[in-house]
Amino acid sequence: MEDDTPLGRNQELTKFAGQLRHYGASRPMMLALIRSENLRRFAQDPLPDQECRDIARSVGNYAPSKPVFGRGDEVELADRLRKHFALGGAVPFVFDEAKLWRYEPTNGLWREVKESELSARLQSWAGAKLGDEGVLLLSSKRVSGAIKLLYEQLEAASLPMYFATAPAGVRFADVFVRLAGDGTLSVED
């Protein structure tokens, strides 16, 4: 089958993987997302799984990017944290029960993102380029302020009781298996 994507399937998925790595995705997470994107975008003629593994392995050899900051204030830091934990929008995350939750495509589960994880990510950006000539300096007050602001922004924008209203069941690649209150299973597309 002829490849009619602008860059070709392999190059398109490599570019996608590069964006994921930029935001710090691990090799296993990249592989899960590359596989998903491969099936979503190239359903008629997906790349073989070995090529997806090769892309994840190759791109995983590069270090995640250290961001460049414009101002380095709490607002910019909170925005960067949000983008980082969503891997540029490739991974869903929600704010529910006063906690940040991130979907882990490698195992299909939601995992709480602890405040210590947010703080560690912020601290890893210390020394990054700031503006034209400066470097990002982070005090504990700025770190905690950015995390507090992130929580406030997410709480204001979140769907209330996301997990309480979610259907009981398991999402597979092409179907959702629902578990009813009486214990019966049903399969949905």
N, C-alpha and C positions, 0 to 999 in steps of 0.2 A: 504494500500500500504506500502511496506517495505521501510524504510528509508536508502538509500545507500550513504548518505553523510558521510564524515569522523567523524563528531561530532553529526550528527542528525540535523534536520532542526531548532529546537528551539535553540540548542546550537550554531549553525552557525550564526543565526540571533542575538543571545545575544552577541556573540563575535563581530559581525559587529556593534551593538549598543554601545558596550564598546569602540570601536575605535572612533565612532562618539562623544561619551561623553568626551573622552580624549581630543578631539579638541574643546570642549565647546558647542556641539549641545544642544539645548533646547529639552524638552520632545516632543512638537508638531513637531519640525523638525525631531527628531529621528523617531517618529511614521510615518511620511510621507515617510522617506527614508527606514525604515524597511518594510513598505507595498510595496514599489517599488521593493526593493531587494527580498522580498518574492515572488513576481510575476515573477521577472526576473529569479531567480535561481531555483525556485520550481514551475514552471508554470503548470506542470502536477498534482501536489498535494501540493498546497500552504497551509501554516498554516492558521487556522481560524483567522479572524480579531481580535477576543478577545485575542488570544495568542500574536499577534503583539502588541496590546495595553498593555498587561501585561508586555511584555519585555521592552517597552518604559518606563512604570511607574517604574518598578524595577530598571533598569539601571539609570533612571533619578534621583534616590535617592542618587547616588554617586556624589561627587563634581568633576568637571573637573580637570584633572591632571595639576599640576604646572610643567612645563618643566624643564629639566636639560640642561644647556648650556655648550658647550665646551669652547668657547672663549668669547662670549657675545659681539662681535663686530657688526658693522652695517650690514655687509654681513650676518652673522648668524641670526640676528634679522629680517632682511628683508625676509630671507628664511622661518623662522618660521611663520612670519605673513602670507605669501603666503599659507603655508600648513594649518595654522589655518583657514583662511577664505574659503579654499576649503574643510574643514573638512576632511583632509587627502585624498582628491581626490574624495570624495563622492558627492560633490556639485560643479556644474560648476560655474566658474566665468570668466569674461572677462574684459579687459581693453579697453575701447572705449570712444571716446569723451573726452579724458584726465581724465577719471574717472574710478574707479574700480566698477564693477557691479557684484553682486552675485545673483544666481538663488535661489529663496525661494520656495522649493517644497511644503510648506504648503499651499501656495495660487497660485502657478504657475506663479509668476511674477518675473521680474528682479528688484532688488533694488540697488540703489547706496550705496556703503560703504563709509561713510564720513570719512574724515581725522581724525576727533575727535574720531571716533570709533576705527580706527587703533591705535591712540595714547593711548586711554584707554586700549586697549588690551596689548600694550607694557608695560604700567605702571603697569598692573596687574601682570606682570612677575617680577617686581622688587623684589629682595630678594630671587629669585629662586637660586638653587644651580648652581655654576659656577666652572667647573673643579672639582678637588678633594676636595678642602677646601674652596673655596671662595663663595661669593654671588654676584648676578647680581646687579650692581648699574647702574641706568639710569639717565643721565642728559637730559635736554630738547634738547640739541644739538645732543646727540646720538639718541634720539627718532625721531627728525625731519630728521636726516641724514638717518636713517633706512627707514623711510617712503618715502623719496625722492629716495633712491636706489630701493625700491620696485617698485615705479612708473616707474623708468627708465628701470628696468628689464622687467616689464610687457609690457611697450610700445614697447620695442625691439622685444618681442616675440609674440605680439598680431596680430590678423588679422585686417587689416585696415577696418574701417567702418562696423564692425560686425552687428550693428543694422540696418544700412542703407540698407544692402544687405539681411537681413533676410526676409523670406517670411511673408506676412501678414496672420495671422490666429491664431488658438488655438490648442495646443497639448493636446489631451486627452489620457487616458491610452493606448488605442490601435489604435487610428487614429489621423490624423492631418486634421483639417477643415480649408481649405484655402479660403481666401477672395480675389477675383480678383478685379482689378481696376474698373470694371463695376458693382461691388456689388454682383456678383453671388458667390455662395458657391460651393466648391467641397470637397469631402471626399477622403483622401488618407490613405493607410495603412502605 
